[in-house]
Amino acid sequence: MNTQHQPAGRSFPTTPAGIALCVFLAIAAFLLWTENQAHLLGALPWLLLAACPLLHLFMHRGGHGGHHGPEQGGELRAPPNTSGAVSATA
């Protein structure tokens, strides 16, 4: 079996086939962007709204349950000041 291999120092993007593929992908991306720009930009507000619940879910790591004290890894917080007086530590 006589198989040809690329030289060890040459990667695919620098070969003629790799350059042709990159040019083809750039042209395809440009044409897709110009033809569908209104559709893509019109969907951005909906994508931002859809991202809010996902961000909330991932940032809170699944929910609000399980608030722990300092011995279990949580932080100790002072009770809220309901008297209206300004505290000295704030």
N, C-alpha and C positions, 0 to 999 in steps of 0.2 A: 504494500500500500504506500503510495506516494502522496503524502498530504503536505500542503504548504502552510506554514505558520507565519504570523507577523513577526517582524524583528522585535527583540525584547524591549527596546527603548521606545517603541512607537505605540501610542495608544489609539483607540478607535476614532476619537474626534479629530485626530490629525491626519487620518487617511482620507483619500479622495471620497470614499463612500461615506465616511463620517461627516465631512464638510458638506456633501450633497444633502445628507439627511438633515443637518442643522439648517441649511438654507431652506429646504422644503418645509421644515417645522416653523421657521420664522415667517415664511409667506403664509402658511396655513393659519398661524396665530393672528397675523395682521388681518387677513380676510375675515376670520371669525369675529374678531373684535369690531371691525368696521360694520359688518352686517348685523351684528347682534348687540351693539352698544346700547341702544335704547332699552332693550329687554333686560340686559344685565344691570344697568344703572337703575332701572325701575324696580328691580327686586331688592336693592340695597336696604331700603327702610324695613322691609319685611324680614330680611336676614338679621338686621340688628334687633328687631323685636323677638325673633326666634332665639337669638343668642342669649337674651336676658335670663330665661329660666335655666338654660344650660350653665351659664356662669354662676348663677345662684346655687345650683346643685353641686357643682364642682368646688366652688369656693367654701361652701359650708360642709363639704364632705358628707353629703347624704342627709342632712337634717339638723334640727335644733335639739334633739334629745341628748341626754347624757352630759349635762353641765356638771363638771366635777369640781371638787374642792382642791386646795393646794396639795393635799397628800396624794391625790390621784392624777396630778399633772395639770390641773387647772390653775387659774390665778384667783387670789382672794380679792374681792371687791368690797368697798364700803357701801353700806345701804344708801339709797338716794336721800338727799337733803330735802325734806318736804316742808321745813319750817320757813323757808324764804330767806334765811340768814346766809350770808356768804361764808364759806368755810375758809380757814387759814391755809389749808393744803392745796387748794385749787389753784 
